[in-house]
Amino acid sequence: MKYNFDELVDRRGTDAIKWEMLGPHFGNPDAIPMWVADMDFLTAPAIQEALQARARHGIFGYTARPAGYEDVIRRWLYGRHGWQPEGEWLVHANGVVQGIAIAIAAYTDPGDEILVFPPVYHPFFGVTEGQRRRIVESPLVFDGTRYRMDLDNLRTVLAEHHPKLAILCNPHNPVGTVWTEEELRPVAELLLQEGVYVLSDEIHSDLVYPEYHHVPYPSLGPDFAAHSATFYAPSKTFGIAGLRASVAVIADEERRTQYLAVQSAFGAGHMTAFGMAALMAGYGHGAPWLDELIAYISGTRDLVMNTFREEIPRIHAVRPEGTYMIWLDCRELGLDNEALAHFMYQEAGVALNDGSGFGTGGSGFMRMNMAMPRALVTKGLDRIKNAVAARTHA
Ligand SMILES: Cc1ncc(COP(=O)(O)O)c(C=O)c1O
């Protein structure tokens, strides 16, 4: 390997939420931080160099789209996912959640219903209810191994409710499913038939394990492209979430105009100088680094899966197809959510995301982030193993 993902980099002193908020969030500043979707690896050298070069200039004024912006993004999407949007479909967003929030403001009114598929990335609830829109749910179903969307339930929900928007998470955080075309298409057809516009959050699409393939929602066909806004970002891909650079793909001109009008109304149209430099460098030159990262995390995933299966069998890890998260079924421990959180944070000493925060279907689960040097992951697993053993033998 050319890049060293085993290197332990001290992040203290950088105000990293993942590390600095352990005390306030978990009441345990010594917990191993395996929560928020943020990686403990040095980013791609191409990005580091581009940022250093930009910093050396010394003037950091308002920043326009660089020459080649559309080409770099289109080439990236084609190279990774075999599909590319038209250049004029691309709209900047300072973060995917911000983009989704703007789309909600642009396409719905207070009181309107918005469909989600829980358990799911929790800010989908916040941006919806925070804008006084109402959540409608079509929960995923879990067969003990993998999560799927439930078409029958979706039909019933669509017969009873009239959501204006659906927010899809593709690949799905926290359960790690990479939706196949066979799974996506019938859902997309139902939504199209009912006139539901789709926001497809594809922020994790570059982090898909080698045996799986990401299907961009708009690649399903022109009708689906016209009825969706899809969100991409280099932030998870390269571990640069602090730089706030994301992309919305909005094919329909009228929808794009509505989106841009709300973005402008909130004064949210400017991109950051550093975010733009990083996006261009990552999408332009970061592919070899990403390929090695995926190989490394793939190895870590196998290690985590084996450890739970062989050494901590009371916790069932759901094998992710994408994302660097592992969704842990802890229900066999027989603890309620509060006790489970206390067990993980205080007794074991690992900071994981409480599954109940992801909505329906999340109780009794925890989400573990494994995007860190393997030595730290192993330490976290040892802590969980010892704490489970101590409880079992107590
Ligand atoms: C599905 C999903 N969407 C969006 C985000 C956050 O994106 P941003 O920081 O660009 O708002 C995350 C971060 O974990 C995520 O998992």
The ligand as a Gaussian input file, in Angstrom:
#p B3LYP/6-31G(d) Opt

LIG

0 1
 C      -26.502000      10.115000       4.873000
 C      -25.779000      11.354000       5.272000
 N      -26.120000      12.538000       4.722000
 C      -25.503000      13.685000       5.047000
 C      -24.475000      13.691000       5.974000
 C      -23.836000      14.976000       6.372000
 O      -23.501000      15.716000       5.283000
 P      -22.989000      17.208000       5.413000
 O      -21.960000      17.247000       6.502000
 O      -22.442000      17.465000       4.068000
 O      -24.183000      18.028000       5.718000
 C      -24.081000      12.496000       6.565000
 C      -23.030000      12.494000       7.592000
 O      -22.861000      11.571000       8.320000
 C      -24.740000      11.305000       6.205000
 O      -24.411000      10.128000       6.742000

